[in-house]
């Protein structure tokens, strides 16, 4: 089963926070609260098994409705495209890893 790596999750969180910083119509205190809500999604993103871009986006949108309501429409498409690319790389990386049988014991090096 594939799941996102921590570096990928942190990049997704950074992308959401950077876009939030570009929104001029939200005051500083609201942005701070929204950033905290965004950062709370790290554990959820790391625990997501067999992710797809649509499921990740929909999940984030349901978990952060007030954040996504202020994002411009084109950012949402950009986010989905970025998620699709990350997941494509993740699946390619998983296919290249050798599969290990449980009874195999790694040899010390």
Wavefront OBJ file of the C-alpha trace (Angstrom):
o trace
v 0.000 0.000 0.000
v 1.288 3.407 -0.924
v 1.066 6.434 1.294
v 2.462 9.927 1.056
v 5.903 10.573 2.461
v 6.512 13.282 5.019
v 8.364 15.489 2.527
v 5.374 15.367 0.151
v 2.937 16.189 2.941
v 5.046 19.135 4.100
v 5.155 20.466 0.530
v 1.359 20.235 0.272
v 0.972 22.055 3.607
v 3.468 24.717 2.489
v 1.557 25.215 -0.768
v -1.700 25.746 1.150
v -0.061 28.172 3.584
v 1.644 30.135 0.808
v -1.648 30.553 -1.008
v -3.303 31.676 2.223
v -0.597 34.327 2.651
v -1.452 35.751 -0.780
v -5.112 36.369 0.100
v -5.432 40.077 0.986
v -9.035 40.089 2.230
v -8.378 38.022 5.396
v -7.071 39.677 8.553
v -3.999 38.487 10.424
v -5.783 36.687 13.268
v -7.975 34.696 10.896
v -4.924 33.714 8.857
v -3.172 32.490 12.004
v -6.160 30.317 12.911
v -6.403 28.958 9.376
v -2.681 28.159 9.296
v -3.077 26.191 12.522
v -5.970 24.247 10.981
v -3.875 23.526 7.885
v -0.952 22.244 9.974
v -3.269 19.891 11.872
v -3.842 17.995 8.617
v -0.285 16.579 8.534
v -1.208 13.457 10.507
v -4.305 12.852 8.410
v -2.345 13.175 5.171
v 0.398 10.850 6.427
v -2.108 8.185 7.452
v -3.977 8.232 4.122
v -3.525 4.848 2.381
v -3.720 4.419 -1.402
v -4.425 8.092 -2.023
v -5.818 9.526 -5.208
v -5.720 13.210 -6.096
v -9.505 13.510 -6.053
v -9.909 11.805 -2.683
v -7.122 13.879 -1.113
v -8.524 17.116 -2.485
v -12.080 16.293 -1.433
v -10.901 15.281 2.031
v -8.937 18.492 2.478
v -11.849 20.521 1.195
v -14.220 18.897 3.716
v -11.751 19.235 6.577
v -10.879 22.872 5.769
v -14.056 24.432 4.322
v -13.358 27.984 5.525
v -9.843 27.886 4.058
v -10.932 26.547 0.674
v -13.806 29.039 0.495
v -11.354 31.948 0.219
v -8.946 30.292 -2.232
v -9.289 31.361 -5.861
v -10.843 28.839 -8.221
v -7.672 28.355 -10.279
v -5.636 27.428 -7.184
v -7.876 24.428 -6.607
v -7.073 23.141 -10.097
v -3.387 23.814 -9.506
v -3.550 21.859 -6.238
v -5.230 18.863 -7.901
v -2.609 18.860 -10.669
v 0.193 18.977 -8.118
v -1.356 16.120 -6.136
v -1.664 14.013 -9.292
v 2.021 14.546 -10.106
v 3.122 13.686 -6.561
v 1.025 10.525 -6.542
v 2.320 9.471 -9.948
v 5.897 9.788 -8.668
v 4.951 7.927 -5.480
v 3.464 4.989 -7.393
v 6.451 4.844 -9.722
v 8.780 4.776 -6.720
v 6.736 1.990 -5.103
v 6.903 -0.147 -8.243
v 10.678 0.167 -8.343
v 11.128 -1.031 -4.757
v 11.813 -4.739 -4.516
v 9.072 -6.675 -2.795
v 10.155 -8.517 0.306
v 8.662 -11.727 1.537
v 8.032 -11.738 5.275
v 10.271 -14.724 5.840
v 13.271 -12.995 4.313
v 15.630 -11.675 6.916
v 17.726 -8.693 5.869
v 21.433 -9.408 5.939
v 23.532 -7.108 8.136
v 25.964 -4.943 6.278
l 1 2 3 4 5 6 7 8 9 10 11 12 13 14 15 16 17 18 19 20 21 22 23 24 25 26 27 28 29 30 31 32 33 34 35 36 37 38 39 40 41 42 43 44 45 46 47 48 49 50 51 52 53 54 55 56 57 58 59 60 61 62 63 64 65 66 67 68 69 70 71 72 73 74 75 76 77 78 79 80 81 82 83 84 85 86 87 88 89 90 91 92 93 94 95 96 97 98 99 100 101 102 103 104 105 106 107 108 109
